[in-house]
Amino acid sequence: MSRAAQSLTGSLVWHLIVPRGGALLIWWGLNQLVQLPPALLWGLIAVDALLLLWAARAHLRSADAHMRGSGAMAPVWGGYLVLLFFILASVVLWWQAILIAHRPAEGLSYAEQRNLARAAQYSLTLSEDETSLHFDGTVTFGLTKRLKALLEQHPELQKLQLSSPGGLIYEARGAASLLQAHNIETEALGLCASACTLIFVAGESRRLAAGARLGFHGYALEHFGSLPQIDLAKEQAKDRASLLRQGISADFIDRIFATAPSDLWQPSKKRLAAAGVLAPKP
């Protein structure tokens, strides 16, 4: 083999195959294992592009020297094809790395998405002195669990303030049981209607803030998650017994369940006090 051919072969191996093959392996591994920050990625691509440019320039100079020395074109064209392969392979791996770097974070599971969607329907805000919670929003799945966690984390809690149009009866019952177990006071700050009133009347003491209102009506399937097997009369009887235990008068309860689910009965503060719905601190 002539010296020119040896020089071209050496350039092909040491300028292209070894360094670029190693670079491609590194890029492939990075793309399989990590999601690089975009800023770091662009820096690495810039450095690798300069190294590729240097390797291409060095090999092209060796190819020119080979042609001047021997004139044989077949090895030269073979080297060009190898160079073209490494250029294309590098661009492909760079582009893949760019796509990976800008890929959104792994999606949440369906259960996590569902829990987040439900939690977005309400807020539970702890006061600065950590003695009261403000519930604002819809009574929905997950409320009882969150309320229980907060009561366990903050045993000094004394009051739950309520602003809610209502929601699911089952969740309201769960929240009500927690309030009774922890002797928590309740206070309506705005409108507390439908299922919210079950939570309100569970308070050890119960009051209305200025301008606050309570709204009552009979039950509909939607208050139980639209489950078709629900016996509404039985469910109303269950909560009737609970309201009686909380000191609410029987005639007031009768009026609640006589109100159509599509209506909202908002009794006066005087009527609420007379019926035992409002209760001062013992």
C-alpha positions in Angstrom: 0.0 0.0 0.0 1.4 3.4 -1.0 2.1 6.1 1.6 -0.8 8.2 0.2 -3.2 5.3 0.6 -2.0 4.7 4.1 -2.4 8.4 4.9 -6.0 8.4 3.6 -6.8 5.2 5.5 -5.3 6.6 8.7 -7.4 9.7 8.3 -10.5 7.7 7.8 -9.9 5.8 11.0 -8.6 8.4 13.3 -10.3 11.5 12.0 -13.8 10.0 11.3 -14.5 6.4 12.5 -13.0 6.5 15.9 -13.9 10.0 17.2 -17.2 10.3 15.4 -18.2 6.7 16.2 -17.5 7.5 19.9 -19.5 10.7 19.7 -22.5 9.0 18.1 -22.4 6.3 20.9 -22.3 9.1 23.5 -25.2 10.9 22.0 -27.2 7.7 21.6 -26.6 6.9 25.3 -27.6 10.4 26.4 -30.8 10.2 24.4 -31.7 6.9 26.0 -30.9 7.9 29.6 -31.4 11.6 30.3 -33.4 14.6 29.3 -30.8 17.4 29.1 -31.7 21.0 29.9 -32.0 22.9 26.6 -29.2 25.4 27.5 -26.7 22.6 28.2 -27.9 20.7 25.1 -27.3 23.6 22.7 -23.8 24.0 24.2 -23.0 20.4 23.7 -24.3 20.4 20.1 -22.2 23.5 19.3 -19.0 21.8 20.7 -19.8 18.6 18.8 -20.5 20.5 15.6 -17.1 22.2 15.8 -15.4 18.8 16.4 -17.3 17.4 13.4 -16.2 20.3 11.3 -12.6 19.8 12.4 -12.7 16.1 11.6 -14.3 16.7 8.2 -11.7 19.3 7.3 -8.8 17.1 8.4 -10.2 14.2 6.3 -10.8 16.3 3.2 -7.2 17.6 3.4 -6.0 13.9 3.5 -8.2 13.1 0.5 -6.8 16.0 -1.5 -3.3 14.9 -0.7 -4.2 11.3 -1.7 -5.6 12.5 -5.1 -2.4 14.6 -5.7 -0.2 11.6 -4.8 -1.9 8.7 -6.5 -4.9 10.0 -8.4 -7.1 7.0 -7.3 -10.7 8.2 -6.7 -12.4 5.1 -5.3 -10.9 5.4 -1.8 -11.7 9.1 -1.8 -15.3 8.6 -2.7 -15.5 5.9 -0.1 -14.3 8.4 2.5 -16.8 11.0 1.3 -19.6 8.5 1.9 -18.4 7.7 5.4 -18.1 11.4 6.2 -21.7 11.9 4.8 -22.9 9.1 7.0 -21.4 10.6 10.2 -22.8 14.1 9.3 -26.3 12.7 8.8 -26.2 10.5 11.9 -24.9 13.4 14.0 -27.8 15.6 12.8 -30.3 12.9 13.5 -29.1 12.3 17.1 -28.8 16.1 17.8 -32.4 16.5 16.6 -33.6 13.6 18.7 -31.8 15.2 21.8 -33.6 18.5 21.0 -37.0 16.8 20.9 -36.2 15.0 24.2 -35.1 18.2 25.9 -38.3 20.0 25.0 -40.5 17.0 25.7 -43.2 17.7 28.4 -42.8 16.0 31.8 -44.2 12.5 32.0 -48.0 12.7 32.2 -49.8 12.1 35.4 -51.8 9.0 35.9 -55.5 9.1 35.3 -56.2 8.8 39.1 -53.8 11.7 39.8 -55.4 13.8 37.0 -58.8 13.1 38.5 -57.8 14.0 42.0 -56.3 17.3 40.8 -59.4 18.1 38.8 -61.5 17.5 41.9 -59.2 19.4 44.2 -59.4 22.4 41.8 -63.2 22.6 42.5 -62.5 23.9 46.1 -60.0 25.4 48.4 -59.2 24.7 52.0 -57.2 27.7 53.4 -55.6 27.7 56.8 -55.7 31.0 58.8 -52.4 32.6 59.9 -52.9 31.6 63.5 -53.8 28.1 62.3 -57.0 27.9 64.4 -59.5 28.1 61.5 -60.0 26.7 58.0 -61.9 28.4 55.2 -63.6 26.0 52.7 -64.7 27.6 49.5 -66.0 25.7 46.5 -67.9 22.5 45.7 -68.3 19.6 48.1 -66.8 16.9 46.0 -64.7 13.6 46.1 -61.6 13.9 48.2 -62.8 16.7 50.5 -63.2 14.4 53.5 -59.7 13.0 53.0 -58.1 16.4 52.8 -60.0 17.7 55.8 -59.0 14.7 57.9 -55.3 15.3 57.0 -55.5 18.9 57.9 -57.2 18.2 61.2 -54.5 15.7 62.1 -51.7 18.0 61.1 -53.2 21.0 63.0 -54.8 19.8 66.2 -55.2 23.4 67.3 -58.0 23.9 64.7 -61.2 25.2 66.2 -63.4 26.5 63.4 -64.4 25.7 59.8 -65.6 28.7 57.7 -67.9 27.8 54.8 -68.7 29.3 51.4 -70.1 26.6 49.1 -73.0 26.1 46.7 -73.2 22.4 47.7 -72.1 19.2 46.1 -72.1 15.5 47.0 -74.0 14.4 50.1 -71.7 11.5 50.9 -68.7 13.8 51.1 -70.6 16.3 53.2 -71.5 13.5 55.6 -67.9 12.5 55.9 -66.8 16.0 56.6 -69.6 16.4 59.1 -68.5 13.3 61.0 -64.9 14.7 61.2 -66.2 18.1 62.6 -68.2 16.3 65.3 -65.3 14.1 66.2 -63.0 17.1 66.7 -65.6 19.5 68.2 -65.1 22.0 65.4 -67.2 25.2 65.2 -68.7 26.3 61.9 -69.4 29.7 60.4 -71.0 30.5 57.1 -69.2 33.4 55.4 -71.2 33.6 52.1 -73.8 31.3 50.7 -73.7 27.8 52.2 -76.3 25.7 50.4 -77.4 22.2 49.7 -74.8 19.7 50.9 -72.8 22.5 52.5 -75.6 22.8 55.2 -74.9 19.3 56.4 -71.4 20.3 57.2 -72.5 23.5 58.8 -75.0 21.9 61.2 -72.3 19.5 62.3 -70.5 22.3 64.1 -70.2 22.3 67.9 -71.3 25.9 67.6 -72.8 27.5 64.5 -73.1 31.1 63.3 -73.6 33.3 60.3 -71.2 36.0 59.3 -72.6 39.3 58.2 -74.4 38.8 54.9 -74.1 35.0 55.0 -77.0 32.8 54.0 -78.0 29.2 54.3 -79.9 27.5 51.5 -81.8 24.2 51.7 -83.7 21.9 49.4 -84.7 18.2 49.0 -82.4 15.6 47.5 -81.8 14.6 43.9 -79.7 11.8 42.4 -77.0 14.3 41.3 -76.3 14.9 45.0 -75.1 11.3 45.2 -73.1 11.2 42.1 -76.1 10.3 39.9 -76.1 6.7 41.2 -79.4 5.1 40.0 -79.6 2.6 42.9 -79.9 5.4 45.5 -83.2 5.5 47.4 -83.7 9.2 47.9 -86.4 8.7 50.6 -84.0 6.5 52.6 -81.2 9.0 52.3 -83.3 11.9 53.4 -84.5 9.9 56.4 -80.9 9.2 57.3 -80.0 12.9 57.3 -83.3 13.8 59.0 -82.2 11.7 62.0 -78.8 13.3 61.9 -80.3 16.8 61.9 -82.6 16.0 64.8 -79.5 14.8 66.8 -78.0 18.2 66.1 -80.9 19.9 67.7 -82.7 21.0 64.5 -86.5 21.2 64.9 -88.6 18.6 63.1 -90.9 21.2 61.4 -87.8 22.9 60.0 -86.5 19.6 58.6 -89.9 18.9 57.1 -89.7 22.2 55.2 -86.2 21.4 54.0 -87.2 18.1 52.3 -90.4 19.6 51.0 -88.4 22.1 49.0 -87.9 20.9 45.4 -84.3 20.0 44.4 -84.5 22.8 41.8 -85.5 25.4 44.4 -83.5 26.9 47.2 -85.1 27.8 50.5 -83.2 30.6 52.3 -84.7 31.1 55.8 -84.1 34.3 57.8 -81.5 34.4 60.5 -84.4 34.6 63.0 -86.0 31.5 61.7 -82.6 29.7 61.7 -82.0 30.6 65.3 -85.5 29.5 66.4 -85.1 26.2 64.6 -81.8 25.4 66.4 -79.7 25.7 63.2 -77.7 28.5 64.7 -76.1 27.5 68.0 -74.0 29.7 70.3 -70.8 28.4 71.9 -71.7 26.1 74.9 
